Amino acid sequence: MTTICRTKHKAPIMGSLAWGERKGAFSEGRLTRAEKFTVIGNMVRMSLLQALDLASDKLGLMNAYGADLDGLLPMQTGLVSDSQALASEKLGTDVLEHSWRTYYWAMCLAGYKKLDFDREILFSAAMLHDLGLAKDRPVHPGACCFTVHGAKRSKDLLVSQGHDPAKARKIGEAIGLHLNGYVSRRLHGAEAHLLSRGAMCDVFGMGRARIAGSTRREVQNRHLKGDLMNGLEIWPGHHLQGTRGDFLIRVGGKHHTATIPKDKLLAAPRT
């Protein structure tokens, strides 16, 4: 008698490049019911961490991290230069400034925790993490999760410029994961963890108590916040229904959204 062994394939991790390639009802970055609960759980976890930070700060127990911004910059490698050039060319002003602040917040949070990481990878991921909202994007957020699209496009663009495919994939993975709300350093690496923490710090202020006030002011003066909500297109009904962007906007409610400008009302078909 012949025994047939069936290997159970492990489901791809939410936000990963492989996850973004799913077909069927949950293609284009649409969340399953279980994944929606995971996103909510991640946001609750971040909120609890923020509450602990604020309590520690109020009690004078927070040893906030401060640094000179120029000392936080990465070495000028080809990957760093190309990532910066791509971001400057393709992103709107408010999104570009958000990308810079995300990098600096991530660096400061790494300093606070004394983490080891690859500064070049983190910089590239921070500069390109919202490439799905680029001015020349070929795919509208109403047709695909903008982070899924941005992760793949970032990886492909960097490879096309001759960069190490392994590094490009690591950058793409970090970008795809960052919208999960919380990204485990143990499971996904320090760079992906820090990118998510930096973005959460800039959009929601989570973790800001860990950064010295003088450093926060220097970052904010160098990279002005501008109209971030409109820059990130945080508009109800704008993103593909069921994707992380759409779900987080719905969960966040009207107080964390902007009104879609009239010149942006023509959205792609929401299939």
Secondary structure by P-SEA (a helix, b strand, c coil): cbbbbbbbbcccccccccccccccccccccccaaaaaaaaaaaaaaaaaaaaaaaaaaacccbbbbbccccccccccaaaaaaaaaaaacccaaaaaaaaaaaaaaaaaaaaacccccaaaaaaaaaccccccccccccccccccaaaaaaaaaaaaaaaacccaaaaaaaaaaaaaccccccccccccaaaaaaaaaaaaaacccccccccaaaaaaaaaacccccccccccccccccccccaaaaaaaaaccccccccccccccccccc
